[in-house]
Amino acid sequence: MISHFLTVRTKSKFVFAGPSKSTEILLRYIAPEQLPVKYGGLSKDGKFANTDVVTEITVRQASKHTVEFPVTEVGFPLLFFGQVFKN
């Protein structure tokens, strides 16, 4: 749906995977020892704790919503976890 508005270069920066493939896809980009156990990795580090801020957004069909991520460190990877639910 949003892909019509993105350039090929921008699209290449995103990977979408359903729940059954998410661990497989994450492990393509993140070393198992860096990926938290709850996502299929080996890390028990509390870096990604449940106390982190979570924002839930409902976007209606054919509408738009902008999400901004503050980036404070150059070259630092930004991980974004999202899930699409259909009613």
N, C-alpha and C positions, 0 to 999 in steps of 0.2 A: 504494500500500500504506500509506504513512504519512499520506496525505492525509486519511484519516478522523479523525485525531487533531489536525489543525491547523485553526485558524480561517480564515475566508476572508481576513482581513487578513494573517495569517501566510503563507498560500499565495501571496498576491500579491507577496511579497518574493522569491520563488524563480522561476528560469527554468531549465527542463531542455531540453537539446538534444542530439541524437545527433551523432556525429562529422561527418556530412555537412553539418550546419547550424550547427555551433558558431561558425565565423568570422562568418557572417551575423548570428547572435544577439549575439555579443560586440560587433560593430560598431554594433548598435542602441543600446548603452549606453556604449560607450567610444570615444572619438575615435581614428581610425586612427593618429595620431601618438603616442598614449599606449599603444596595444596592441602588445606585442612581435611581431616579425616571425614568430616560430614559431607564433603564434596567428592570423596573417593580417593583422597591422597593419604599421605603418611604423617603430616604435620599435626602435632598436638599443641602447637604454639597458640597462645591466646590472642594473636594479632587480629583475628577476625572474630571478635566476641559477639555474643548476642546482645550486648549492651550498646553496640554501634547503632547509630541513628538509622531508622528505616522509614522510608516515605512510600506511602501507597497512593497511587494515582489511578483514577478511573477515567478513561478516555472513551467517549462515545463514538460510535461509528461515524466516519466521514468528518471527524473533528480533529483539531491539532492541539498539541501540548508541547511546550518547550521545556527541556530539562537542562539546567546548567550545572556543570561540575567545576568547582574551583580547583585549579591546578597550581600548586605552590612550588613544585620541584621539577626542573627541566629534565626530560628523559625518563621520568618515573612512569611506569605503566599504570594505566587507569583501568581497573576492573569494574565492570558494570554487570550486575546480575539482574535479569528481568524475566518475567514469566507472563505469557499471554493466556488468559482464560476466556473461553467462549461460553456464553450463556445458552 
